[in-house]
Amino acid sequence: MVELQSTDDGVLIPIRVRAGAKRNAIEGEHDGSMKVSVTAVPEKGKANKAIIALLSELLDVPKSSIEVVAGATSPRKRLFVRGAILARIQAVLNEP
């Protein structure tokens, strides 16, 4: 199970990223983190932008409400989704 953390302003999501993948997708869960694959390469923030775009689309929130708060240059990241509701993120994670 992904270890989501709800705050007064939104939700913190632990992410494990595989950059340079064949497709952009949520691949499930690994060790308490959401597994995310993106086609973008991990240089100059390209993979981070791709992750934000993917989550923005899936969660139906603006890109500007998602930010990387830890691990900007690491495959293990923490993203903050401002204004997100924990139940909505859990529902998206559980969709087939």
RAVENWO-V550409 format. One line per field, one symbol per residue. burial: 1 if it has 24 or more other ideal C-beta (glycine too) atoms within 12 Angstrom, else 0. A space follows every 50 residues. Layout:
BEGIN
burial=???
END
This chain:
BEGIN
burial=01010000011111111110000101000000111111010100001111 1101110110100001110010001011111101000010011000
END
